[in-house]
Amino acid sequence: MDAAVALGGLDFAFNNAGGGHEGDMAPPHALSVADFRALTELNLIGVFAATKYQVEAMLARGKGGSIVNCGSIAGSRAFPGIFAAYTTTKHAVAGLTKAFALSYATEGIRVNTIAPGFTPSELTAGFVAAEAMGVKTVSNWHPAGRFLENAEVVDGLHWLWSDASSFYNGQELVLDSGLIQAMITPTLYHQDVGAMMAALAPADPAKEL
């Protein structure tokens, strides 16, 4: 950001601070306070700090700007039995975005959230590997029948940065082909995730003898 300011000012920013934690795979009651705190620091405090300093730079320049925070479909729905901390932080990012958006709209600064569905990434490596083995999870859940492509997220980001979205502020651009509207029951979710975990489990040499 300092480099952008030095070159004449900050026009737009994307805050993609976020990640998961192995401990978040546990049911909510088994999630440790330490793991919850670690994800809050990364996924929420990190986004807050970035947005705060970006707004300060835009205010100092006085020409407005467009900030996009990376949310998730987990900011609109929960997943049964897992991802309690991740889900909580992504809901909070949506609220944080709205607070900034309303506070600086009259200064010409727009702040929005982009909320992708499942894309191929380090966080979804298990889902990608299982799909390659023919075990369907994400392709069953996304109404489009496939993963969201990273290029499609970039297209949405560019639109949010551009003047074409000048009346779009404090909103979530959800890219999920309708997943958050779909009826995915806990039973179906656990069934699909269980099949994925079984497919990815290392082979037991004793059973192969």
Rosetta constraint file for C-alpha pairs under 8 A:
AtomPair CA 1 CA 5 HARMONIC 6.30 0.50
AtomPair CA 1 CA 10 HARMONIC 7.24 0.50
AtomPair CA 1 CA 54 HARMONIC 7.62 0.50
AtomPair CA 2 CA 6 HARMONIC 6.09 0.50
AtomPair CA 3 CA 7 HARMONIC 6.25 0.50
AtomPair CA 4 CA 8 HARMONIC 6.59 0.50
AtomPair CA 4 CA 9 HARMONIC 5.65 0.50
AtomPair CA 4 CA 10 HARMONIC 5.57 0.50
AtomPair CA 5 CA 9 HARMONIC 4.01 0.50
AtomPair CA 5 CA 10 HARMONIC 5.50 0.50
AtomPair CA 5 CA 57 HARMONIC 7.27 0.50
AtomPair CA 9 CA 57 HARMONIC 7.42 0.50
AtomPair CA 9 CA 58 HARMONIC 7.31 0.50
AtomPair CA 9 CA 61 HARMONIC 6.47 0.50
AtomPair CA 10 CA 54 HARMONIC 7.48 0.50
AtomPair CA 10 CA 57 HARMONIC 6.67 0.50
AtomPair CA 10 CA 58 HARMONIC 6.12 0.50
AtomPair CA 10 CA 65 HARMONIC 7.22 0.50
AtomPair CA 11 CA 58 HARMONIC 7.34 0.50
AtomPair CA 11 CA 64 HARMONIC 7.21 0.50
AtomPair CA 11 CA 65 HARMONIC 4.75 0.50
AtomPair CA 11 CA 66 HARMONIC 6.52 0.50
AtomPair CA 12 CA 65 HARMONIC 5.45 0.50
AtomPair CA 12 CA 66 HARMONIC 4.66 0.50
AtomPair CA 12 CA 67 HARMONIC 5.46 0.50
AtomPair CA 12 CA 68 HARMONIC 7.95 0.50
AtomPair CA 12 CA 161 HARMONIC 6.35 0.50
AtomPair CA 13 CA 54 HARMONIC 7.49 0.50
AtomPair CA 13 CA 66 HARMONIC 6.62 0.50
AtomPair CA 13 CA 67 HARMONIC 4.82 0.50
AtomPair CA 13 CA 68 HARMONIC 6.22 0.50
AtomPair CA 14 CA 67 HARMONIC 6.00 0.50
AtomPair CA 14 CA 68 HARMONIC 4.86 0.50
AtomPair CA 14 CA 69 HARMONIC 5.86 0.50
AtomPair CA 14 CA 70 HARMONIC 7.27 0.50
AtomPair CA 15 CA 47 HARMONIC 6.11 0.50
AtomPair CA 15 CA 50 HARMONIC 6.76 0.50
AtomPair CA 15 CA 51 HARMONIC 7.43 0.50
AtomPair CA 15 CA 67 HARMONIC 7.76 0.50
AtomPair CA 15 CA 68 HARMONIC 6.30 0.50
AtomPair CA 15 CA 69 HARMONIC 4.78 0.50
AtomPair CA 15 CA 70 HARMONIC 5.94 0.50
AtomPair CA 16 CA 47 HARMONIC 7.69 0.50
AtomPair CA 16 CA 69 HARMONIC 6.49 0.50
AtomPair CA 16 CA 70 HARMONIC 5.12 0.50
AtomPair CA 17 CA 42 HARMONIC 6.60 0.50
AtomPair CA 17 CA 43 HARMONIC 5.88 0.50
AtomPair CA 17 CA 46 HARMONIC 6.12 0.50
AtomPair CA 17 CA 47 HARMONIC 6.02 0.50
AtomPair CA 17 CA 70 HARMONIC 7.39 0.50
AtomPair CA 18 CA 39 HARMONIC 7.94 0.50
AtomPair CA 18 CA 42 HARMONIC 5.78 0.50
AtomPair CA 18 CA 43 HARMONIC 4.38 0.50
AtomPair CA 18 CA 44 HARMONIC 7.91 0.50
AtomPair CA 18 CA 46 HARMONIC 7.88 0.50
AtomPair CA 19 CA 39 HARMONIC 7.32 0.50
AtomPair CA 19 CA 42 HARMONIC 7.21 0.50
AtomPair CA 19 CA 43 HARMONIC 6.65 0.50
AtomPair CA 19 CA 86 HARMONIC 7.87 0.50
AtomPair CA 19 CA 123 HARMONIC 7.28 0.50
AtomPair CA 20 CA 24 HARMONIC 7.15 0.50
AtomPair CA 20 CA 39 HARMONIC 6.91 0.50
AtomPair CA 20 CA 86 HARMONIC 6.50 0.50
AtomPair CA 20 CA 123 HARMONIC 6.78 0.50
AtomPair CA 21 CA 25 HARMONIC 7.51 0.50
AtomPair CA 21 CA 35 HARMONIC 7.17 0.50
AtomPair CA 21 CA 39 HARMONIC 7.16 0.50
AtomPair CA 22 CA 26 HARMONIC 7.99 0.50
AtomPair CA 23 CA 31 HARMONIC 6.21 0.50
AtomPair CA 23 CA 32 HARMONIC 7.32 0.50
AtomPair CA 23 CA 35 HARMONIC 6.23 0.50
AtomPair CA 24 CA 28 HARMONIC 7.78 0.50
AtomPair CA 24 CA 31 HARMONIC 6.21 0.50
AtomPair CA 24 CA 35 HARMONIC 7.24 0.50
AtomPair CA 24 CA 36 HARMONIC 7.70 0.50
AtomPair CA 24 CA 82 HARMONIC 6.17 0.50
AtomPair CA 24 CA 83 HARMONIC 5.05 0.50
AtomPair CA 24 CA 84 HARMONIC 6.47 0.50
AtomPair CA 24 CA 85 HARMONIC 6.29 0.50
AtomPair CA 24 CA 86 HARMONIC 7.32 0.50
AtomPair CA 25 CA 81 HARMONIC 7.79 0.50
AtomPair CA 25 CA 82 HARMONIC 4.85 0.50
AtomPair CA 25 CA 83 HARMONIC 5.85 0.50
AtomPair CA 26 CA 30 HARMONIC 5.80 0.50
AtomPair CA 26 CA 31 HARMONIC 5.78 0.50
AtomPair CA 26 CA 81 HARMONIC 7.00 0.50
AtomPair CA 26 CA 82 HARMONIC 5.65 0.50
AtomPair CA 26 CA 83 HARMONIC 7.68 0.50
AtomPair CA 27 CA 31 HARMONIC 6.43 0.50
AtomPair CA 27 CA 81 HARMONIC 4.61 0.50
AtomPair CA 27 CA 82 HARMONIC 5.25 0.50
AtomPair CA 27 CA 83 HARMONIC 7.97 0.50
AtomPair CA 27 CA 84 HARMONIC 7.55 0.50
AtomPair CA 28 CA 81 HARMONIC 6.64 0.50
AtomPair CA 28 CA 82 HARMONIC 6.71 0.50
AtomPair CA 28 CA 83 HARMONIC 7.85 0.50
AtomPair CA 28 CA 84 HARMONIC 5.65 0.50
AtomPair CA 28 CA 85 HARMONIC 7.96 0.50
AtomPair CA 31 CA 35 HARMONIC 6.87 0.50
AtomPair CA 31 CA 36 HARMONIC 6.99 0.50
AtomPair CA 32 CA 36 HARMONIC 6.31 0.50
AtomPair CA 33 CA 37 HARMONIC 6.01 0.50
AtomPair CA 34 CA 38 HARMONIC 6.13 0.50
AtomPair CA 35 CA 39 HARMONIC 6.38 0.50
AtomPair CA 36 CA 40 HARMONIC 6.24 0.50
AtomPair CA 36 CA 85 HARMONIC 5.47 0.50
AtomPair CA 37 CA 41 HARMONIC 6.18 0.50
AtomPair CA 38 CA 42 HARMONIC 6.41 0.50
AtomPair CA 39 CA 43 HARMONIC 5.71 0.50
AtomPair CA 39 CA 44 HARMONIC 7.70 0.50
AtomPair CA 39 CA 85 HARMONIC 6.62 0.50
AtomPair CA 39 CA 86 HARMONIC 6.79 0.50
AtomPair CA 39 CA 89 HARMONIC 7.46 0.50
AtomPair CA 40 CA 44 HARMONIC 5.20 0.50
AtomPair CA 40 CA 45 HARMONIC 6.37 0.50
AtomPair CA 40 CA 85 HARMONIC 7.44 0.50
AtomPair CA 40 CA 89 HARMONIC 6.01 0.50
AtomPair CA 41 CA 45 HARMONIC 4.79 0.50
AtomPair CA 41 CA 46 HARMONIC 6.17 0.50
AtomPair CA 42 CA 46 HARMONIC 5.08 0.50
AtomPair CA 42 CA 47 HARMONIC 7.70 0.50
AtomPair CA 43 CA 47 HARMONIC 6.38 0.50
AtomPair CA 43 CA 86 HARMONIC 7.70 0.50
AtomPair CA 43 CA 89 HARMONIC 6.02 0.50
AtomPair CA 43 CA 90 HARMONIC 7.27 0.50
AtomPair CA 43 CA 93 HARMONIC 7.84 0.50
AtomPair CA 44 CA 48 HARMONIC 6.13 0.50
AtomPair CA 44 CA 89 HARMONIC 5.73 0.50
AtomPair CA 44 CA 90 HARMONIC 7.54 0.50
AtomPair CA 44 CA 92 HARMONIC 6.92 0.50
AtomPair CA 44 CA 93 HARMONIC 6.06 0.50
AtomPair CA 45 CA 49 HARMONIC 6.06 0.50
AtomPair CA 46 CA 50 HARMONIC 6.26 0.50
AtomPair CA 47 CA 51 HARMONIC 6.06 0.50
AtomPair CA 47 CA 69 HARMONIC 7.10 0.50
AtomPair CA 47 CA 93 HARMONIC 7.41 0.50
AtomPair CA 48 CA 52 HARMONIC 5.98 0.50
AtomPair CA 48 CA 96 HARMONIC 7.29 0.50
AtomPair CA 49 CA 53 HARMONIC 6.38 0.50
AtomPair CA 50 CA 54 HARMONIC 6.15 0.50
AtomPair CA 51 CA 55 HARMONIC 6.04 0.50
AtomPair CA 51 CA 67 HARMONIC 7.45 0.50
AtomPair CA 52 CA 56 HARMONIC 6.31 0.50
AtomPair CA 53 CA 57 HARMONIC 6.26 0.50
AtomPair CA 54 CA 58 HARMONIC 6.24 0.50
AtomPair CA 54 CA 67 HARMONIC 7.93 0.50
AtomPair CA 55 CA 59 HARMONIC 5.99 0.50
AtomPair CA 55 CA 109 HARMONIC 7.64 0.50
AtomPair CA 56 CA 60 HARMONIC 6.17 0.50
AtomPair CA 57 CA 61 HARMONIC 6.40 0.50
AtomPair CA 58 CA 62 HARMONIC 6.08 0.50
AtomPair CA 58 CA 63 HARMONIC 6.75 0.50
AtomPair CA 58 CA 64 HARMONIC 5.78 0.50
AtomPair CA 58 CA 65 HARMONIC 6.43 0.50
AtomPair CA 58 CA 109 HARMONIC 7.54 0.50
AtomPair CA 59 CA 63 HARMONIC 7.45 0.50
AtomPair CA 59 CA 64 HARMONIC 6.96 0.50
AtomPair CA 59 CA 107 HARMONIC 7.33 0.50
AtomPair CA 62 CA 107 HARMONIC 7.44 0.50
AtomPair CA 63 CA 107 HARMONIC 7.83 0.50
AtomPair CA 63 CA 108 HARMONIC 6.95 0.50
AtomPair CA 64 CA 107 HARMONIC 5.96 0.50
AtomPair CA 64 CA 108 HARMONIC 4.22 0.50
AtomPair CA 64 CA 109 HARMONIC 4.51 0.50
AtomPair CA 64 CA 110 HARMONIC 7.70 0.50
AtomPair CA 65 CA 108 HARMONIC 6.45 0.50
AtomPair CA 65 CA 109 HARMONIC 4.71 0.50
AtomPair CA 65 CA 110 HARMONIC 6.28 0.50
AtomPair CA 66 CA 109 HARMONIC 5.77 0.50
AtomPair CA 66 CA 110 HARMONIC 4.77 0.50
AtomPair CA 66 CA 111 HARMONIC 5.95 0.50
AtomPair CA 66 CA 112 HARMONIC 8.00 0.50
AtomPair CA 66 CA 160 HARMONIC 7.43 0.50
AtomPair CA 66 CA 161 HARMONIC 5.45 0.50
AtomPair CA 66 CA 162 HARMONIC 7.97 0.50
AtomPair CA 67 CA 109 HARMONIC 7.60 0.50
AtomPair CA 67 CA 110 HARMONIC 6.16 0.50
AtomPair CA 67 CA 111 HARMONIC 4.72 0.50
AtomPair CA 67 CA 112 HARMONIC 6.45 0.50
AtomPair CA 67 CA 161 HARMONIC 7.19 0.50
AtomPair CA 68 CA 111 HARMONIC 5.72 0.50
AtomPair CA 68 CA 112 HARMONIC 4.94 0.50
AtomPair CA 68 CA 113 HARMONIC 5.38 0.50
AtomPair CA 68 CA 114 HARMONIC 6.72 0.50
AtomPair CA 68 CA 157 HARMONIC 7.32 0.50
AtomPair CA 68 CA 160 HARMONIC 7.18 0.50
AtomPair CA 68 CA 161 HARMONIC 7.50 0.50
AtomPair CA 69 CA 93 HARMONIC 7.51 0.50
AtomPair CA 69 CA 97 HARMONIC 7.11 0.50
AtomPair CA 69 CA 111 HARMONIC 7.53 0.50
AtomPair CA 69 CA 112 HARMONIC 6.26 0.50
AtomPair CA 69 CA 113 HARMONIC 4.71 0.50
AtomPair CA 69 CA 114 HARMONIC 6.35 0.50
AtomPair CA 70 CA 113 HARMONIC 5.73 0.50
AtomPair CA 70 CA 114 HARMONIC 5.24 0.50
AtomPair CA 70 CA 115 HARMONIC 6.29 0.50
AtomPair CA 71 CA 75 HARMONIC 6.36 0.50
AtomPair CA 71 CA 90 HARMONIC 5.54 0.50
AtomPair CA 71 CA 91 HARMONIC 7.92 0.50
AtomPair CA 71 CA 93 HARMONIC 6.42 0.50
AtomPair CA 71 CA 94 HARMONIC 6.77 0.50
AtomPair CA 71 CA 113 HARMONIC 5.84 0.50
AtomPair CA 71 CA 114 HARMONIC 5.61 0.50
AtomPair CA 71 CA 115 HARMONIC 4.53 0.50
AtomPair CA 71 CA 116 HARMONIC 7.08 0.50
AtomPair CA 72 CA 76 HARMONIC 7.64 0.50
AtomPair CA 72 CA 90 HARMONIC 6.25 0.50
AtomPair CA 72 CA 114 HARMONIC 7.19 0.50
AtomPair CA 72 CA 115 HARMONIC 3.98 0.50
AtomPair CA 72 CA 116 HARMONIC 5.08 0.50
AtomPair CA 72 CA 117 HARMONIC 6.43 0.50
AtomPair CA 72 CA 174 HARMONIC 7.75 0.50
AtomPair CA 73 CA 77 HARMONIC 6.41 0.50
AtomPair CA 73 CA 115 HARMONIC 5.50 0.50
AtomPair CA 73 CA 116 HARMONIC 5.98 0.50
AtomPair CA 73 CA 117 HARMONIC 5.49 0.50
AtomPair CA 73 CA 174 HARMONIC 6.94 0.50
AtomPair CA 73 CA 176 HARMONIC 7.32 0.50
AtomPair CA 73 CA 180 HARMONIC 6.88 0.50
AtomPair CA 74 CA 78 HARMONIC 5.85 0.50
AtomPair CA 74 CA 79 HARMONIC 7.66 0.50
AtomPair CA 74 CA 86 HARMONIC 7.39 0.50
AtomPair CA 74 CA 87 HARMONIC 4.91 0.50
AtomPair CA 74 CA 90 HARMONIC 6.07 0.50
AtomPair CA 74 CA 91 HARMONIC 7.04 0.50
AtomPair CA 75 CA 87 HARMONIC 5.98 0.50
AtomPair CA 75 CA 88 HARMONIC 7.34 0.50
AtomPair CA 75 CA 89 HARMONIC 7.67 0.50
AtomPair CA 75 CA 90 HARMONIC 4.44 0.50
AtomPair CA 75 CA 91 HARMONIC 3.98 0.50
AtomPair CA 75 CA 92 HARMONIC 7.51 0.50
AtomPair CA 75 CA 93 HARMONIC 7.63 0.50
AtomPair CA 75 CA 94 HARMONIC 6.68 0.50
AtomPair CA 75 CA 115 HARMONIC 7.53 0.50
AtomPair CA 76 CA 91 HARMONIC 6.60 0.50
AtomPair CA 76 CA 180 HARMONIC 7.05 0.50
AtomPair CA 77 CA 87 HARMONIC 7.62 0.50
AtomPair CA 77 CA 180 HARMONIC 6.58 0.50
AtomPair CA 78 CA 83 HARMONIC 7.83 0.50
AtomPair CA 78 CA 84 HARMONIC 7.53 0.50
AtomPair CA 78 CA 87 HARMONIC 6.18 0.50
AtomPair CA 79 CA 83 HARMONIC 6.58 0.50
AtomPair CA 79 CA 84 HARMONIC 7.66 0.50
AtomPair CA 79 CA 87 HARMONIC 7.91 0.50
AtomPair CA 79 CA 186 HARMONIC 7.84 0.50
AtomPair CA 80 CA 186 HARMONIC 5.69 0.50
AtomPair CA 80 CA 189 HARMONIC 7.47 0.50
AtomPair CA 80 CA 190 HARMONIC 7.77 0.50
AtomPair CA 83 CA 87 HARMONIC 5.83 0.50
AtomPair CA 84 CA 88 HARMONIC 6.12 0.50
AtomPair CA 85 CA 89 HARMONIC 6.22 0.50
AtomPair CA 86 CA 90 HARMONIC 6.21 0.50
AtomPair CA 87 CA 91 HARMONIC 6.24 0.50
AtomPair CA 88 CA 92 HARMONIC 6.27 0.50
AtomPair CA 89 CA 93 HARMONIC 6.19 0.50
AtomPair CA 90 CA 94 HARMONIC 6.51 0.50
AtomPair CA 91 CA 95 HARMONIC 6.69 0.50
AtomPair CA 92 CA 96 HARMONIC 6.08 0.50
AtomPair CA 93 CA 97 HARMONIC 6.06 0.50
AtomPair CA 93 CA 113 HARMONIC 7.99 0.50
AtomPair CA 94 CA 98 HARMONIC 6.46 0.50
AtomPair CA 94 CA 113 HARMONIC 6.50 0.50
AtomPair CA 94 CA 172 HARMONIC 7.30 0.50
AtomPair CA 95 CA 99 HARMONIC 6.31 0.50
AtomPair CA 96 CA 100 HARMONIC 6.38 0.50
AtomPair CA 97 CA 101 HARMONIC 6.00 0.50
AtomPair CA 97 CA 111 HARMONIC 6.02 0.50
AtomPair CA 97 CA 112 HARMONIC 6.02 0.50
AtomPair CA 97 CA 113 HARMONIC 6.60 0.50
AtomPair CA 97 CA 170 HARMONIC 6.03 0.50
AtomPair CA 97 CA 171 HARMONIC 7.97 0.50
AtomPair CA 98 CA 102 HARMONIC 6.21 0.50
AtomPair CA 98 CA 111 HARMONIC 7.38 0.50
AtomPair CA 98 CA 112 HARMONIC 7.44 0.50
AtomPair CA 98 CA 170 HARMONIC 4.51 0.50
AtomPair CA 98 CA 171 HARMONIC 7.14 0.50
AtomPair CA 99 CA 103 HARMONIC 6.22 0.50
AtomPair CA 99 CA 170 HARMONIC 7.76 0.50
AtomPair CA 100 CA 104 HARMONIC 6.30 0.50
AtomPair CA 100 CA 111 HARMONIC 6.54 0.50
AtomPair CA 100 CA 170 HARMONIC 7.77 0.50
AtomPair CA 101 CA 105 HARMONIC 5.84 0.50
AtomPair CA 101 CA 109 HARMONIC 7.29 0.50
AtomPair CA 101 CA 110 HARMONIC 5.73 0.50
AtomPair CA 101 CA 111 HARMONIC 4.80 0.50
AtomPair CA 101 CA 112 HARMONIC 7.15 0.50
AtomPair CA 101 CA 169 HARMONIC 6.11 0.50
AtomPair CA 101 CA 170 HARMONIC 4.91 0.50
AtomPair CA 102 CA 170 HARMONIC 6.94 0.50
AtomPair CA 104 CA 108 HARMONIC 6.83 0.50
AtomPair CA 104 CA 109 HARMONIC 5.58 0.50
AtomPair CA 104 CA 110 HARMONIC 7.30 0.50
AtomPair CA 105 CA 109 HARMONIC 5.30 0.50
AtomPair CA 105 CA 110 HARMONIC 6.02 0.50
AtomPair CA 105 CA 169 HARMONIC 7.77 0.50
AtomPair CA 110 CA 166 HARMONIC 7.98 0.50
AtomPair CA 110 CA 168 HARMONIC 7.60 0.50
AtomPair CA 110 CA 169 HARMONIC 5.34 0.50
AtomPair CA 110 CA 170 HARMONIC 7.25 0.50
AtomPair CA 111 CA 169 HARMONIC 5.79 0.50
AtomPair CA 111 CA 170 HARMONIC 5.63 0.50
AtomPair CA 111 CA 171 HARMONIC 7.90 0.50
AtomPair CA 112 CA 160 HARMONIC 7.46 0.50
AtomPair CA 112 CA 168 HARMONIC 7.67 0.50
AtomPair CA 112 CA 169 HARMONIC 5.69 0.50
AtomPair CA 112 CA 170 HARMONIC 4.86 0.50
AtomPair CA 112 CA 171 HARMONIC 5.15 0.50
AtomPair CA 112 CA 172 HARMONIC 6.13 0.50
AtomPair CA 112 CA 173 HARMONIC 7.79 0.50
AtomPair CA 113 CA 170 HARMONIC 7.34 0.50
AtomPair CA 113 CA 171 HARMONIC 6.13 0.50
AtomPair CA 113 CA 172 HARMONIC 4.62 0.50
AtomPair CA 113 CA 173 HARMONIC 6.22 0.50
AtomPair CA 114 CA 153 HARMONIC 7.99 0.50
AtomPair CA 114 CA 156 HARMONIC 7.46 0.50
AtomPair CA 114 CA 157 HARMONIC 7.07 0.50
AtomPair CA 114 CA 172 HARMONIC 5.56 0.50
AtomPair CA 114 CA 173 HARMONIC 4.74 0.50
AtomPair CA 114 CA 174 HARMONIC 6.16 0.50
AtomPair CA 114 CA 175 HARMONIC 7.66 0.50
AtomPair CA 115 CA 172 HARMONIC 6.35 0.50
AtomPair CA 115 CA 173 HARMONIC 5.79 0.50
AtomPair CA 115 CA 174 HARMONIC 4.59 0.50
AtomPair CA 115 CA 175 HARMONIC 6.04 0.50
AtomPair CA 116 CA 148 HARMONIC 7.55 0.50
AtomPair CA 116 CA 153 HARMONIC 6.84 0.50
AtomPair CA 116 CA 174 HARMONIC 5.93 0.50
AtomPair CA 116 CA 175 HARMONIC 4.74 0.50
AtomPair CA 116 CA 176 HARMONIC 6.13 0.50
AtomPair CA 117 CA 142 HARMONIC 7.99 0.50
AtomPair CA 117 CA 147 HARMONIC 7.83 0.50
AtomPair CA 117 CA 148 HARMONIC 6.36 0.50
AtomPair CA 117 CA 174 HARMONIC 7.63 0.50
AtomPair CA 117 CA 175 HARMONIC 5.81 0.50
AtomPair CA 117 CA 176 HARMONIC 4.56 0.50
AtomPair CA 117 CA 179 HARMONIC 7.70 0.50
AtomPair CA 118 CA 124 HARMONIC 7.22 0.50
AtomPair CA 118 CA 138 HARMONIC 6.95 0.50
AtomPair CA 118 CA 147 HARMONIC 5.78 0.50
AtomPair CA 118 CA 148 HARMONIC 5.86 0.50
AtomPair CA 118 CA 176 HARMONIC 7.57 0.50
AtomPair CA 119 CA 124 HARMONIC 7.13 0.50
AtomPair CA 119 CA 147 HARMONIC 5.49 0.50
AtomPair CA 119 CA 148 HARMONIC 4.90 0.50
AtomPair CA 119 CA 149 HARMONIC 5.88 0.50
AtomPair CA 119 CA 150 HARMONIC 6.26 0.50
AtomPair CA 120 CA 124 HARMONIC 5.97 0.50
AtomPair CA 120 CA 125 HARMONIC 6.80 0.50
AtomPair CA 120 CA 128 HARMONIC 6.50 0.50
AtomPair CA 120 CA 147 HARMONIC 7.02 0.50
AtomPair CA 120 CA 148 HARMONIC 7.71 0.50
AtomPair CA 120 CA 149 HARMONIC 7.33 0.50
AtomPair CA 120 CA 150 HARMONIC 7.41 0.50
AtomPair CA 121 CA 125 HARMONIC 5.94 0.50
AtomPair CA 124 CA 128 HARMONIC 6.28 0.50
AtomPair CA 125 CA 129 HARMONIC 6.10 0.50
AtomPair CA 126 CA 130 HARMONIC 6.12 0.50
AtomPair CA 126 CA 196 HARMONIC 7.63 0.50
AtomPair CA 126 CA 200 HARMONIC 7.49 0.50
AtomPair CA 127 CA 131 HARMONIC 6.11 0.50
AtomPair CA 127 CA 137 HARMONIC 6.86 0.50
AtomPair CA 127 CA 138 HARMONIC 6.99 0.50
AtomPair CA 127 CA 196 HARMONIC 7.07 0.50
AtomPair CA 128 CA 132 HARMONIC 6.30 0.50
AtomPair CA 129 CA 133 HARMONIC 6.50 0.50
AtomPair CA 129 CA 200 HARMONIC 7.74 0.50
AtomPair CA 130 CA 134 HARMONIC 6.47 0.50
AtomPair CA 130 CA 135 HARMONIC 5.17 0.50
AtomPair CA 130 CA 136 HARMONIC 7.08 0.50
AtomPair CA 130 CA 137 HARMONIC 7.95 0.50
AtomPair CA 130 CA 196 HARMONIC 5.63 0.50
AtomPair CA 130 CA 199 HARMONIC 6.55 0.50
AtomPair CA 130 CA 200 HARMONIC 6.70 0.50
AtomPair CA 131 CA 135 HARMONIC 4.93 0.50
AtomPair CA 131 CA 136 HARMONIC 5.28 0.50
AtomPair CA 131 CA 137 HARMONIC 6.96 0.50
AtomPair CA 131 CA 138 HARMONIC 7.89 0.50
AtomPair CA 131 CA 139 HARMONIC 7.93 0.50
AtomPair CA 133 CA 199 HARMONIC 7.73 0.50
AtomPair CA 135 CA 195 HARMONIC 6.96 0.50
AtomPair CA 135 CA 196 HARMONIC 6.25 0.50
AtomPair CA 135 CA 199 HARMONIC 7.42 0.50
AtomPair CA 136 CA 140 HARMONIC 5.98 0.50
AtomPair CA 136 CA 192 HARMONIC 7.27 0.50
AtomPair CA 136 CA 196 HARMONIC 7.90 0.50
AtomPair CA 137 CA 141 HARMONIC 6.37 0.50
AtomPair CA 137 CA 192 HARMONIC 5.63 0.50
AtomPair CA 137 CA 193 HARMONIC 7.02 0.50
AtomPair CA 137 CA 196 HARMONIC 7.44 0.50
AtomPair CA 138 CA 142 HARMONIC 6.00 0.50
AtomPair CA 138 CA 145 HARMONIC 7.60 0.50
AtomPair CA 138 CA 146 HARMONIC 6.64 0.50
AtomPair CA 138 CA 147 HARMONIC 6.45 0.50
AtomPair CA 139 CA 143 HARMONIC 7.72 0.50
AtomPair CA 139 CA 144 HARMONIC 7.49 0.50
AtomPair CA 139 CA 145 HARMONIC 4.32 0.50
AtomPair CA 139 CA 146 HARMONIC 4.35 0.50
AtomPair CA 139 CA 147 HARMONIC 6.36 0.50
AtomPair CA 140 CA 145 HARMONIC 6.00 0.50
AtomPair CA 140 CA 146 HARMONIC 7.78 0.50
AtomPair CA 141 CA 145 HARMONIC 7.22 0.50
AtomPair CA 141 CA 179 HARMONIC 6.50 0.50
AtomPair CA 141 CA 182 HARMONIC 7.97 0.50
AtomPair CA 141 CA 184 HARMONIC 7.27 0.50
AtomPair CA 142 CA 146 HARMONIC 6.29 0.50
AtomPair CA 142 CA 147 HARMONIC 7.26 0.50
AtomPair CA 142 CA 176 HARMONIC 6.55 0.50
AtomPair CA 142 CA 177 HARMONIC 6.20 0.50
AtomPair CA 142 CA 178 HARMONIC 7.00 0.50
AtomPair CA 142 CA 179 HARMONIC 5.25 0.50
AtomPair CA 143 CA 177 HARMONIC 5.73 0.50
AtomPair CA 143 CA 178 HARMONIC 6.14 0.50
AtomPair CA 143 CA 179 HARMONIC 6.19 0.50
AtomPair CA 143 CA 182 HARMONIC 7.89 0.50
AtomPair CA 144 CA 177 HARMONIC 5.68 0.50
AtomPair CA 148 CA 152 HARMONIC 6.98 0.50
AtomPair CA 148 CA 153 HARMONIC 7.85 0.50
AtomPair CA 148 CA 175 HARMONIC 7.60 0.50
AtomPair CA 148 CA 176 HARMONIC 7.06 0.50
AtomPair CA 149 CA 153 HARMONIC 6.92 0.50
AtomPair CA 150 CA 154 HARMONIC 6.46 0.50
AtomPair CA 151 CA 155 HARMONIC 6.26 0.50
AtomPair CA 152 CA 156 HARMONIC 6.40 0.50
AtomPair CA 153 CA 157 HARMONIC 6.19 0.50
AtomPair CA 153 CA 175 HARMONIC 7.43 0.50
AtomPair CA 154 CA 158 HARMONIC 6.14 0.50
AtomPair CA 155 CA 159 HARMONIC 6.34 0.50
AtomPair CA 156 CA 160 HARMONIC 6.29 0.50
AtomPair CA 156 CA 173 HARMONIC 7.60 0.50
AtomPair CA 157 CA 161 HARMONIC 6.28 0.50
AtomPair CA 158 CA 162 HARMONIC 6.10 0.50
AtomPair CA 159 CA 163 HARMONIC 7.84 0.50
AtomPair CA 159 CA 164 HARMONIC 6.55 0.50
AtomPair CA 159 CA 165 HARMONIC 6.34 0.50
AtomPair CA 160 CA 164 HARMONIC 7.70 0.50
AtomPair CA 160 CA 165 HARMONIC 5.62 0.50
AtomPair CA 160 CA 168 HARMONIC 7.72 0.50
AtomPair CA 161 CA 165 HARMONIC 7.32 0.50
AtomPair CA 162 CA 166 HARMONIC 7.27 0.50
AtomPair CA 176 CA 180 HARMONIC 7.23 0.50
AtomPair CA 178 CA 182 HARMONIC 6.59 0.50
AtomPair CA 184 CA 188 HARMONIC 6.40 0.50
AtomPair CA 184 CA 189 HARMONIC 6.58 0.50
AtomPair CA 185 CA 189 HARMONIC 6.17 0.50
AtomPair CA 186 CA 190 HARMONIC 6.00 0.50
AtomPair CA 187 CA 191 HARMONIC 6.03 0.50
AtomPair CA 188 CA 192 HARMONIC 6.16 0.50
AtomPair CA 189 CA 193 HARMONIC 6.10 0.50
AtomPair CA 190 CA 194 HARMONIC 5.72 0.50
AtomPair CA 191 CA 195 HARMONIC 6.24 0.50
AtomPair CA 192 CA 196 HARMONIC 6.25 0.50
AtomPair CA 193 CA 197 HARMONIC 6.15 0.50
AtomPair CA 194 CA 198 HARMONIC 6.13 0.50
AtomPair CA 195 CA 199 HARMONIC 6.16 0.50
AtomPair CA 196 CA 200 HARMONIC 6.26 0.50
AtomPair CA 197 CA 201 HARMONIC 5.99 0.50
AtomPair CA 204 CA 208 HARMONIC 6.86 0.50
AtomPair CA 205 CA 209 HARMONIC 6.76 0.50
